[in-house]
Amino acid sequence: MAPPAMLREVGLRALLLLSSAVAALSIGVNYGTLGNNLPPPSQVASFLQAKTTINRIKIFDSNPDIIRAFAGTRISLTISTTNGDIPGLVSREGAAAWVTKHVTPFFPATNIDLILVGNEILLSGDKNLIVNLVPAMHSLHNALVAAGFRRIRVSTPHFLGILAASEPPSAARFRYGWEKSVLIPMLNFHRATKSPFIVNPYPYFNYNPQTLNYAIFRKNGGILDKYTKIRYTNMLDAQLDAIYSAMKRIGYGDVQIMIGETGWPTQAEPGQAGVSPDYAASYINGLISKVSSGRGTPLMPGRRFETYIFALFNENLKLGPIAERNWGLFRPDFSPMYNALGIMKGQIVGRPSGTGVGGGSWCVPKAGVSTAALQNNINYACSNANCKAIQAGGSCFQPNNLQAHAAYAMNAYYQAQGRRPFTCNFAGSGFVTSRNPSHGMCKF
């Protein structure tokens, strides 16, 4: 079973998530449109406003239909220039014209909060774009100020390949050529304008079967930074601290870091380990809990990160592997792909132990499940739900056997995940019942 110290932490996290929409308020979502079955922007904006706690959306262009759809909502919007716009933005006239076309007609009715200059430009390898990136950011910022839009920020997103080394996190550094020519001038810009340095960390692209739990916030042994002696228990912390170390190394540790994209797909190539709605829920719910807690990272304690999940919808026209089309929180009909804690209004995301977590259905182990499988189910469920009641002295400690403890743990996870049928699968070892398995002082 999971150690009591870890279970206390899980319990505290569950109690934190009880504060309704608080968890989701630190989270934005990327709204991509590469699909031929997606709802119109007006329906998307209405759904987000009425049914979810999402109050920040990021788009990859400056589509006027989308910008207009969010007018009069509580949702703030991040819009983007295209990569091809960058050379033309360098001139004062070009930047002013872009603002006049893409911002002035919509602001402030639509709460445009941030403008991104291109997307992962350093990854493109296009020297013309790279050399013009920071000048374009300066020029666009100046054009916004001149137009009276002082509070709209300007930035650009980066992939983690901007690091020459990232392990251990404390030894990370930027690639030498980009550091001097692009990143130092850019970080100067961010410091001067109080805008965020944006990175797109994706543990999904760096995990293997051995590091899966480390990548998706499940219980694991952690990875030690040999220089700081910090043991990292999730990959996202390590990735963020690597960026911070590289920034601090050149004197910019004070600049705010924003998570522009991160997520986990629900489907991938046949046989790929670690991809399903259940695994995606583990990553996204761990992310929401982490970002909302305000704990920061080992090297940035207490720091908050503006964060955007990738993505709002599955996008069936994206090219590449199967996973590329399956990152969505929602299907095109707005039904959730899995239960993302705190995202839906009125969602019950957890309850303190002892209150009873029933509600018409319960998750229990099938007969004949092996002891190894029961223990694995306990370990997994208690990494994502409050299992204090089955610790020694708890109301559900007796009977003290794997079958009873697994029943409690599996059901606690099932209830915390919104009683969606797939969350009771447990590799085929669980089933949903309408009969309450509670007994004695133990309330399921």
Buried (B, 14 or more C-beta within 10 A) or exposed (E): BBEBEBBEEBBEBBBBBBEBBEBBBBBBBBBBBBBEEBBEBEEBBBBBBEBBBBBBBBBBBBBBEBBBBBBEBEBBBBBBBEBEBBBBBBBEEBBBBBBEEBBEEBBEEBBBBBBBBBBBBBBBEBEEBBBBBBBBBBBBBBBBBEBEBEEBBBBBBBBBEBBBBBBBBBBBBBBEEBBEEBBBBBBBBBBEBEBBBBBBBBBBEBBEEEBBBBBBBBBBEEBEBEEBEBEBBBBBBBBBBBBBBBBBBBEBBEBBBBBBBBBBBBBBEEEBEBBBBBBBBBBBBBBBBBBBBEBBBBBBEEBBBBBBBBBBBBBEEBEEEBBBBBBBBBEBEBEBBBBBBBBBBEBBBBBEBBEEBBEEBBBBBEEEBEEEBBBBBBBBBBBBBBBBBBBEEBBBBBEEEBEBBBBBBBBBBBBBBBBBEBBBBBEEBBBBBEEBBBEEEBBB
